[in-house]
Every structure is written in C-alpha cells, then in structure tokens.
Amino acid sequence: MTRRTELHRFEWNGALLEITYEPQWLPPGILGEDLAHLQVCSLCPTDAPLPITETGYRSHFIAASAIAAGGGPVAYVDVWLTVESDAPSWQAREQATRQLTLLF
C-alpha cells in the first residue's frame, strides 16, 4: 500500500497552523472504511495552545469520510477549532491572556 500524505497550512486566530493529513492511514478492509490520521501543529507562535490542545500539537484518528463530509482537512480543522473555542475553559483562558495582572 502506497501512503499518501497531504500538507496544509492556514491561519487560525492569529496562529499559523500546519495540518498533516493521511486519508488512508489504515486500509478499509480492517474497519470497513478508511481510517485517516490528522495532525495539527502550531508553527507560529511555536507550540501555541489551541482549543483542541494545550501543547500546540494534536494527533487525531478519524474516519476519512468525516473529513470529506467536513469539506477536507483544512475546513474540518477550522470548524473543530471554532466549535471548541466556545468552551468555557478556552474562553476563560483567552480572557486571562487579555487581562493585565498586577503582582505585589
């Protein structure tokens, strides 16, 4: 089996992200459909926290059909980040980074 990997870059919320997508990480004969591997990495700023990862890196296995239904890897990750950015924990983190803290 020849492996095919796609590499994409896009900006989300001021961060440059790199998406590595392998649509057929596991052949369809094993699970009944293609299992894809999706990796998201923050390039600039390096290792910047994202709503889907505190370290700036996320490895995710998902049905390739879900990525296709979401419009491809970039569109899928964009929606994933946007949805997760509505979580109260991410909102609190974002608010805290905007606040000035006085230390005495």
N, C-alpha and C positions, 0 to 999 in steps of 0.2 A: 504494500500500500504506500503510495506516494503522499507525503504530508504536504498540505498547502496552508500557509500562514499569511494572514493579511496584517499590515501595519498601518495604523491610522493615528493622526494627531489632530487634536482640536482644543479649543479654549473653552473652559467652563468656569464661570465666576472668577475670572482673572487668573486662573491657573492653566498652564499648558499641560495637557494630558496626552499620554501615549496609550493607545489601545492595541493590543496584540490579540488577534482572533484566529483560532484554528477551527474551522467549521466541522471538520470530521476528525476529532481527537480520538474517538472510539468508533469503530465501524458499526453500521446499523444492524448487522447480524447479531450483535451481542445484546443490545437492549431493545431492538425493534425499530430504532430510529437513530440518526446521527447524534452523538453527544459532542458538543462543542466546548472548547476551552477559551475563556475570555479573560484577559489580564488587563488591568487598568493601573497605570503608574503616573504619578505626578512628576513631571520633569522640571517645571519652573513655576513656583519655587520647588526645589527638590524635597521630596518626602512630605509635601504639604498634606495635612489632614483633609479628608473629603468626607461627605456624608456616609459613604459606604466603607470607609477605612480610616483609622486613626493614624496609620503609618504612611499613607500615600501610595500604598500598593494593595491590590486586591486580585486574587486568582479565583475564578468562578467557573464551575462546570454547569452547563445548561443545555437543554435540547436546542439543536440548531434551528429547528422550526420556530422556536420562541424568538430567536434573534431575527430571523427572516420576517416574522409577523410584526416585529417592532420596528422594521424599516432598515435593518442592518445594524452592525455593531456600534457605530457612532450614534445613531438615533436611539438605540436601545440604552446605551450608557447615559446619554444626555437625559432621557426620561427617568432612568433609575436614580441618577443624582438629584434631579429636580424633585422627585417624589420624596426621597429620603431627606432632602434638605428641609422639608416641612416638619420633621420630627422635633418634638420639644427639646431633646438633648442637643441636637445640632443648632437649633435656634438659640439656645442658652449659650452654647459655645461661641457662636457668631457674635452675640451681644457682648459677651465678655471680652472678645478681642477688640471690640469697638470702644469699650469703656477705658477711661484712664483710671489707673489705680494709684492711690496715694499711700505710700508706705512711711510709717513713722518709726 
